[in-house]
Amino acid sequence: MFYVYVLKSKKDGRLYIGFTTDLKLRFQEHINGKVKSTNYRRPLELIYYEAYKDEKIARRRERQLKSGKAHIALKKRLTLRF
């Protein structure tokens, strides 16, 4: 499986959107400070993810969520949930 995921920083409230094939391992790497782009934003919580069978579709979705209308829609959706 291929995962697109969203982390929320408890420190500054900002979102991080990523892609992985092993969601549990990748989340642990974020938590343990092994990911440069989120190390300074810890602690983090996993607030959303989507699973795909096709890597190409998952990577396309990640790009969509990082910019444009899909990013705005995602932020609205997540703020309604939390």
N, C-alpha and C positions, 0 to 999 in steps of 0.2 A: 504494500500500500504506500501511497504518497500523501503526505499531509501538508496542508497550509494551515498555519496556526497564528494566533494573536496573543501576545503577552501584554500585560499592563503593569507598568512600574508603580509600585506602592510609594515610591519616593517622590516622583514628579507627576504621576497620573498619565504619562504618555504611553502610546501604544507602539509595539514592535510587531511587524508581520514577517513571518519566515516560512521556509519550506524545508521538509526533511522526509526521510524514509523511516526513521525511528523516533517517534514523538517522545516517548519516555526518556530515551537517552539524551535527545537534544534538549529537552526541558531541564534535565539534571545538569547538563553543561551550562545552561543559562544560570541556573540557581547557584552553581559552584563558581561562577565568575570566569569560566573558560571561554566565553564568547566576548570578544573585544567590544562589539557594538552595544552590548547590554550590561557589561560589567559594572559600570559606574551608576547604573539605574536600578540596581538591586535594592530591596527585594522585589521579586516579580511574581505575578500569578498568571496562570494559563486561563484565559477567559473565553476562548473560542477556538475551534478547529474544524476543518473539513477534510474528509478522506476521499481519495481518488484511486482508481485502479490504473489510470493512465498518467504517466509522468508529464507528458506534454500538456495535458489539460490542467494538471495541478500547477505547473509553472506559469501557465497563462493566467490562471486564477490569482496566483500570488501577485503577478504584475498588475492585474486589475485592481486588487485590493490596496495596493500601494499608491495608487494615483487615481485621479478623476472621479467620476460619479460613483463608482463602486466603493471607493474609499469613503466618500461622504455618506453613502447609504450604510456602510458597515458601522461607522462611528455613531450614526443615529440609532441603528439597531442595538448596538451594545450599550449606549447610554440609557436606553429604555429598559434594558435588562438589569442594570446595576445601579 
